[in-house]
């Protein structure tokens, strides 16, 4: 064999060898290997928490922005074994009126499913919405929708009675009525204040 033939054969072997390693390591050429899809996170749903001992749904109605002495807010919290209604005056963190009631599993489950059906957990990242409800709707009310498990906030959104762009897309009127109906004394207690 002459020298040219040996060089040609060596070049062919090198090209074939390099091609083999390139195509062998390519994931496209390897049968049976497929990329693992990223799992889609399951949307938050109250129906997944109907039996939780450490879960609470809360609605806060923050009243008009007025003088310190005339400002009120109401917080209604419902859990599996208890319900609590608190009225706060003067932007205080201490309730001026508080009512605690018992609850049970069937009542809680029915309430949670009704909230779910009314869109309690429905929210969206609305680019037109402000980052916070503070200062919005000065002559109306702001509603804050929250859900907790073991003291950790799993959901928080808000809306107003003034039609401001918000991050809440559920049925605010139905949800408000559902929470108020959990407290037979609601009209007596809250009817005496101006929210």
N, C-alpha and C positions, 0 to 999 in steps of 0.2 A: 504494500500500500504506500502510496506516496504521501508526502507531508500534507498536501492540500486536502486529501480525503480524510486524514486523521483529524485535522483542524475542523473540517465541516461536520464530521460525526460528533466531535467533542462539543461543538457549538449547538448542534441539535439536542444532544443530551442535556446540556445546561439549560436551554430554552424549555425543553419538556419538563425538566426537574423544577424549574422556577414556576412554570405554569401549574404544575401539579400542586405545589404548596400554596400558591395564590388561590386557586379554585377550591382546594380542599378546606381552607380556613374560612371561606366565604359562607355565611349563614344561608344564603340563597341556594347553594349547592348541596346543603346537608338535608337530606330527607328526614322527616319526623321531628325536626326542631322548629318550633313555632314560637314567636314572641308571646309572652304572657300578657293578656290585656289587663289594664289597670281597672280594678273593680270600681263601679260607680257607687258612690256613697248613698246609703239608704236615706231618703228624706225623713226628717224628724216628724213623728206622728204621736199624738197623745194616746192613741189606742194601744201603743206599746207599753204604756205606763199605768194602765187601769188598775193593776193590783199592787202597785208599789207602796210600801209602808213609808218611804222617806221622800215622797214626791208631793209637790204643792203647786197649784195653779193660782195665780194672783192677778187681780185687776186693780190698778190704782187710777182714781179719777182726781186729777189735779185741777183745782178751781181757778177762777179768774185771777189775773195778776192785779192785785189791789193792795191797799194798805196792809201792813203787817197784821194788825188786829182783825182784819176782815177776811183774810185768806184762809181757805179750808181745803183739805184734800181727804179723800176716803180711800182706804185700802181694804179689799175683800180677798181673803185667802181661804182656799178650800183644799183640804187634804183628806186622806182616807178615813182618819179617825176624828178629825176636828175641823171646825170652820171658825174663822175669826174676822170680825168687822172692826176696823179702827178708824176714828175720825181724828185728824190732826188739824190744829189751829196755829196760825202765826208762823208758818214755815218751820214748825217745831218737829223734832224727831221723836217726841214723846206724845203718845195719843192722849187727847183730851177725853175721849169716850172710847171704850173698848167692850166688845161683846164676844164671848167665847161660847161656842156650841159644839156638841158632839156630832159625829158623822159615822157612817158605816160603809162597808164595801159595796153593797148594791147601789146605794145612793151616789157614792163617789164614781163608780163605773158609769152609771147613767149620765151623770153630770159631765164626765170627761168625754164620753162619746157625743154628747150634745155640743160641747165646745168644739170638738173635732169637725162635726158636721157644719158648724157655723164658721169654720175657717180660722179658729183661734191661732193655729200655728202657721197660717199663711202670711208670708212676708216676702218682700223682694228688695233687692238693692236698687232703690230708686235714685238715679243720679240727680234728680231735682230736689230730693228731700234733704233737709238740713241734717247735720251730724247728730243733733240733739233736739229734743222737744222743748228745752228750756228757752223761755222768752217768746215762744210761738203762741199764737191764738190768745192774745192778752185779754180779750173780752169773752172768751169761751172756755172750753175745758180741754185738757190733754188726757188721753187714756194710755196707760202703760200696761202692756200685756207681758207677763213673765211666767216662766215655768222653772221650777227648781227640783233637783234631786240631791239629797244629802247635803243641802246648803250650797250646791254648785248651780249656777245659772245655766240652764240648757237652752233657753229661748228668751229673747227680749225684743219687743217691737213696740211701736207707738202710733197713735193717730190723734187727730184733733177734731173738734166740732166746727172748725173754721174752714175746712176744705184745703188746708195746706198740703202740699205733697208730702206723703209719709212713707214709711217702709212697711206698713201694715195693709194687707189686702183682704182680710176677712170681713165678716158682717158685724160691724161694731155695735149696732143697735141690738142685735140678737144676743151677742155675747154679754153686753151690759145687762140686759134683762135676765139672762141666765144667772149671772153672779148675784144680782139684787134679789132674785127669787130664793136664793140659798139662805137669806136672812129675813125671817118673818117681821123683825123689828125695823127693817131698813127704812121704810117711810117715816116711822115715828122718830128715829134717830137723825136721819139725814134731812128729813123735811123741815127741821127747825133751823137749818143753816143754808146759806146761799153759796152754792159751789161756783 
